[in-house]
Amino acid sequence: MPMETSPEKPAPVRAVAQAIGSWVERLGAVWVEGQVTQISRRAGMRTVFLTLRDALADISMSVTCSSDLADSLATPLVEGASIVVHAKPSYYANRGTLSLQAREIRMVGLGELLARLEQRRRLLAAEGLFDPALKRPLPFLPRVVGLVTAQGSAAERDVVENAGRRWPAVQVRTAYAAMQGMNAARDVMAALERLDADPEVDVIVVARGGGSVEDLLPFSDEAVVRAVARARTPVVSAIGHEQDGPLLDLVADVRASTPTDAAKRVVPDVAEEQQRVAQLRDRVRRAVHARIAAEQHTLSALRSRPALADPRGGLADRLGEVEALRDRARRSVHHRLDRAADDLGHHLARVRSLSPLSTLRRGYAVLQTADGAVVTDPATVSAGDSVEVRVAAGRVEATVTATHAEPTDREAPDAEG
């Protein structure tokens, strides 16, 4: 029964919410088809929250299901999957929101296809085929670029024209292959192996224009993915547009958003490189000039120092020191000589005082016999003997007339006794 309300008798919010809830309850469980646009799992909760969008109209609804139901699906539930849900509508009066409580989920059409691709991606990722450590760097300036694409396609024209415009000397060696259909995967692998075996090819580009998910399926084929992983030549993936994501993009060494972007990534721009060389040359020139200026400043500072500004000034100081040392040495030598002369005079005086000649000069004489013996005792000569008397100034020949013995100082006490 419709609610009876008027401006004078309006219904409270709770009454309206309860009425909507009762109407929704009478709807019962329904089968709903839509596309999954969002999946949310919260830690510690056993409920999975989905957003289901209509395929034709911009209408979305919230769907909740248990984690056991989501995990029980044969293929993982991913965003973009088309599903059919058997759900019970539920209206939350407190928040005024409507949602569907899923009891059963079935994958259909493209959704099932995307789910299978996601499962394949996970398996290949677990093997390590998408590991970033396996990515090889592209050559800076490839001489020959290998191109795998369809004959006469827009992708071929984009790669060839942009590569030639950026670096006119580059060569593009094309291996044609079907880029969609049943034979696409086989043709792409054959073309890739042929270019990889060519020693002149430095990099390989696999290029195709955009398309539907079904059109791009060959580039998610497991055999194609493994062939790219085995290739020794770096591979660039240029499949579809930015929003497309075949598995080839994950295994390739470089992923380009478009064929034109692939040409820009593979071949450097000659004008940009010339400009970069000119900039580097200017930087080197400025660095050299700065270094020369710094060295000149250092030399000027060194030349301004007193030792280099007037080298003779230091020599004059050293000359004064040398002259002072020379005078000091001269005085020291003279002093030593004077002391030595004084010592020599003292020794000479002592020697002279001890010399018999000095005794003779004081009036004493030495008496010697004819044979030269010195007479110290009168008893050794007798009267008539010839003797020689030596004095300070010479010798005197004499004859002994008489001798007289006199007591010596040692014999005097005996005489007195």
MOTAHU-V536898 format. One record per residue. N is the residue number from 1. RES is the residue in one small letter. SS is DSSP state (H for helix, E for strand, C for the rest). PSI is psi in whole degrees, -180 to 180 (* if undefined). BURIAL is b if it has 16 or more other ideal C-beta (glycine too) atoms within 10 Angstrom, else e. Layout:
# MOTAHU-V536898
N/RES/SS/PSI/BURIAL  N/RES/SS/PSI/BURIAL
This chain:
# MOTAHU-V536898
1/m/C/135/e  2/p/C/150/e  3/m/C/138/e  4/e/C/111/e  5/t/C/159/e  6/s/C/168/e  7/p/C/-30/e  8/e/C/-29/e  9/k/C/69/e  10/p/C/156/e  11/a/C/139/e  12/p/C/161/e  13/v/H/-42/e  14/r/H/-34/e  15/a/H/-42/e  16/v/H/-44/e  17/a/H/-43/b  18/q/H/-37/e  19/a/H/-43/e  20/i/H/-43/e  21/g/H/-40/b  22/s/H/-37/e  23/w/H/-42/e  24/v/H/-39/e  25/e/H/-35/e  26/r/H/-16/e  27/l/H/-37/e  28/g/C/-178/e  29/a/E/142/e  30/v/E/157/e  31/w/E/126/e  32/v/E/135/b  33/e/E/138/e  34/g/E/-178/b  35/q/E/134/b  36/v/E/120/b  37/t/E/-16/e  38/q/E/138/e  39/i/E/130/b  40/s/E/126/e  41/r/E/129/e  42/r/C/138/e  43/a/C/135/e  44/g/C/-2/e  45/m/C/146/e  46/r/C/19/e  47/t/E/135/e  48/v/E/132/b  49/f/E/128/e  50/l/E/155/b  51/t/E/120/b  52/l/E/124/b  53/r/E/145/e  54/d/C/144/e  55/a/C/-26/e  56/l/C/-37/e  57/a/C/156/e  58/d/C/68/e  59/i/C/132/e  60/s/E/153/e  61/m/E/152/b  62/s/E/140/b  63/v/E/136/b  64/t/E/145/e  65/c/E/163/b  66/s/E/153/e  67/s/H/-30/e  68/d/H/-40/e  69/l/H/-42/e  70/a/H/-36/b  71/d/H/-15/e  72/s/C/-6/e  73/l/C/146/e  74/a/C/-36/e  75/t/C/146/b  76/p/C/147/b  77/l/C/118/b  78/v/C/162/b  79/e/C/139/e  80/g/C/-8/e  81/a/C/141/b  82/s/E/126/b  83/i/E/159/b  84/v/E/125/b  85/v/E/130/b  86/h/E/110/e  87/a/E/158/b  88/k/E/119/e  89/p/E/142/b  90/s/E/133/b  91/y/E/123/b  92/y/E/105/e  93/a/C/-35/e  94/n/C/-34/e  95/r/C/-9/e  96/g/C/38/e  97/t/E/151/e  98/l/E/135/e  99/s/E/169/b  100/l/E/131/b  101/q/E/106/b  102/a/E/137/b  103/r/E/-23/e  104/e/E/141/e  105/i/E/133/b  106/r/E/135/e  107/m/E/135/b  108/v/C/153/e  109/g/H/-132/e  110/l/H/-33/b  111/g/H/-44/b  112/e/H/-37/b  113/l/H/-46/b  114/l/H/-36/b  115/a/H/-39/b  116/r/H/-39/b  117/l/H/-38/b  118/e/H/-40/b  119/q/H/-41/e  120/r/H/-40/e  121/r/H/-41/b  122/r/H/-41/e  123/l/H/-45/e  124/l/H/-36/b  125/a/H/-36/e  126/a/H/-29/e  127/e/H/-13/e  128/g/C/12/e  129/l/C/-22/b  130/f/C/13/b  131/d/C/126/e  132/p/H/-25/e  133/a/H/-19/e  134/l/H/-8/e  135/k/C/132/e  136/r/C/143/e  137/p/C/149/e  138/l/C/147/b  139/p/C/146/e  140/f/C/-45/e  141/l/C/89/e  142/p/C/138/b  143/r/C/-41/e  144/v/E/129/e  145/v/E/121/b  146/g/E/140/b  147/l/E/123/b  148/v/E/115/b  149/t/E/175/b  150/a/C/145/b  151/q/C/131/e  152/g/C/15/e  153/s/C/161/b  154/a/H/-31/e  155/a/H/-41/b  156/e/H/-44/b  157/r/H/-42/e  158/d/H/-45/b  159/v/H/-48/b  160/v/H/-48/b  161/e/H/-45/e  162/n/H/-38/b  163/a/H/-44/b  164/g/H/-34/e  165/r/H/-36/e  166/r/H/-40/b  167/w/C/97/b  168/p/C/-25/e  169/a/C/-8/e  170/v/C/146/b  171/q/E/137/e  172/v/E/117/b  173/r/E/113/e  174/t/E/135/b  175/a/E/109/b  176/y/E/146/e  177/a/C/154/b  178/a/C/131/b  179/m/C/5/b  180/q/C/160/b  181/g/C/-175/e  182/m/C/-33/e  183/n/C/3/e  184/a/H/-47/b  185/a/H/-43/b  186/r/H/-44/e  187/d/H/-41/b  188/v/H/-42/b  189/m/H/-41/b  190/a/H/-45/e  191/a/H/-40/b  192/l/H/-44/b  193/e/H/-36/e  194/r/H/-43/b  195/l/H/-35/b  196/d/H/-29/b  197/a/C/-13/e  198/d/C/116/e  199/p/C/-18/e  200/e/C/-16/e  201/v/C/124/b  202/d/C/-26/b  203/v/E/148/b  204/i/E/134/b  205/v/E/126/b  206/v/E/112/b  207/a/E/139/b  208/r/E/149/b  209/g/C/-179/b  210/g/C/172/e  211/g/C/178/b  212/s/C/173/e  213/v/C/-39/b  214/e/C/-38/e  215/d/C/-30/b  216/l/C/5/b  217/l/H/-37/b  218/p/H/-26/b  219/f/H/2/b  220/s/H/7/b  221/d/C/137/b  222/e/H/-38/e  223/a/H/-40/e  224/v/H/-43/b  225/v/H/-44/b  226/r/H/-32/e  227/a/H/-41/b  228/v/H/-39/b  229/a/H/-31/b  230/r/H/-18/e  231/a/C/139/b  232/r/C/-22/e  233/t/C/138/b  234/p/E/139/b  235/v/E/134/b  236/v/E/127/b  237/s/E/123/b  238/a/E/66/b  239/i/E/125/b  240/g/C/-150/b  241/h/C/-174/e  242/e/C/-38/e  243/q/C/-15/e  244/d/C/146/b  245/g/C/64/b  246/p/C/161/b  247/l/C/-21/b  248/l/H/-33/b  249/d/H/-31/b  250/l/H/-33/b  251/v/H/-21/b  252/a/C/156/b  253/d/C/-34/b  254/v/E/138/b  255/r/E/121/b  256/a/C/142/b  257/s/C/-32/b  258/t/C/165/b  259/p/H/-37/b  260/t/H/-42/b  261/d/H/-34/b  262/a/H/-44/b  263/a/H/-38/b  264/k/H/-34/e  265/r/H/-32/b  266/v/H/-41/b  267/v/C/128/b  268/p/C/157/b  269/d/C/122/e  270/v/H/-37/e  271/a/H/-42/e  272/e/H/-40/e  273/e/H/-40/e  274/q/H/-42/e  275/q/H/-40/e  276/r/H/-41/e  277/v/H/-43/e  278/a/H/-41/e  279/q/H/-43/e  280/l/H/-38/e  281/r/H/-42/e  282/d/H/-40/e  283/r/H/-42/e  284/v/H/-41/e  285/r/H/-44/e  286/r/H/-39/e  287/a/H/-41/e  288/v/H/-44/e  289/h/H/-41/e  290/a/H/-39/e  291/r/H/-43/e  292/i/H/-43/e  293/a/H/-40/e  294/a/H/-41/e  295/e/H/-38/e  296/q/H/-41/e  297/h/H/-41/e  298/t/H/-43/e  299/l/H/-41/e  300/s/H/-41/e  301/a/H/-39/e  302/l/H/-41/e  303/r/H/-26/e  304/s/C/-9/e  305/r/C/149/e  306/p/H/-36/e  307/a/H/-33/e  308/l/H/-29/e  309/a/H/-42/e  310/d/C/84/e  311/p/H/-29/e  312/r/H/-21/e  313/g/H/-43/e  314/g/H/-36/e  315/l/H/-36/e  316/a/H/-42/e  317/d/H/-43/e  318/r/H/-34/e  319/l/H/-41/e  320/g/H/-40/e  321/e/H/-42/e  322/v/H/-43/e  323/e/H/-40/e  324/a/H/-42/e  325/l/H/-38/e  326/r/H/-45/e  327/d/H/-40/e  328/r/H/-41/e  329/a/H/-39/e  330/r/H/-44/e  331/r/H/-39/e  332/s/H/-42/e  333/v/H/-44/e  334/h/H/-40/e  335/h/H/-43/e  336/r/H/-40/e  337/l/H/-41/e  338/d/H/-43/e  339/r/H/-39/e  340/a/H/-40/e  341/a/H/-41/e  342/d/H/-44/e  343/d/H/-42/e  344/l/H/-39/e  345/g/H/-41/e  346/h/H/-44/e  347/h/H/-41/e  348/l/H/-40/e  349/a/H/-39/e  350/r/H/-41/e  351/v/H/-43/e  352/r/H/-36/e  353/s/H/-27/e  354/l/H/-5/e  355/s/C/138/e  356/p/H/-29/e  357/l/H/-37/e  358/s/H/-37/e  359/t/H/-41/e  360/l/H/-37/e  361/r/H/-20/e  362/r/C/7/e  363/g/C/-3/e  364/y/C/163/e  365/a/C/159/e  366/v/E/127/e  367/l/E/128/b  368/q/E/148/e  369/t/C/180/e  370/a/C/-29/e  371/d/C/5/e  372/g/C/1/e  373/a/C/141/e  374/v/E/131/e  375/v/C/115/b  376/t/C/-12/e  377/d/C/128/e  378/p/H/-19/e  379/a/H/-15/e  380/t/H/-11/e  381/v/C/167/b  382/s/C/169/e  383/a/C/135/e  384/g/C/-10/e  385/d/C/147/e  386/s/E/129/e  387/v/E/166/e  388/e/E/129/b  389/v/E/122/e  390/r/E/124/b  391/v/E/-179/e  392/a/C/-35/e  393/a/C/-7/e  394/g/E/-151/e  395/r/E/151/e  396/v/E/126/e  397/e/E/131/e  398/a/E/165/e  399/t/E/137/e  400/v/C/127/b  401/t/C/-32/e  402/a/C/159/e  403/t/C/147/e  404/h/C/126/e  405/a/C/139/e  406/e/C/144/e  407/p/C/144/e  408/t/C/175/e  409/d/C/-30/e  410/r/C/-31/e  411/e/C/-12/e  412/a/H/-45/e  413/p/H/-36/e  414/d/H/-39/e  415/a/H/-39/e  416/e/H/-29/e  417/g/C/*/e
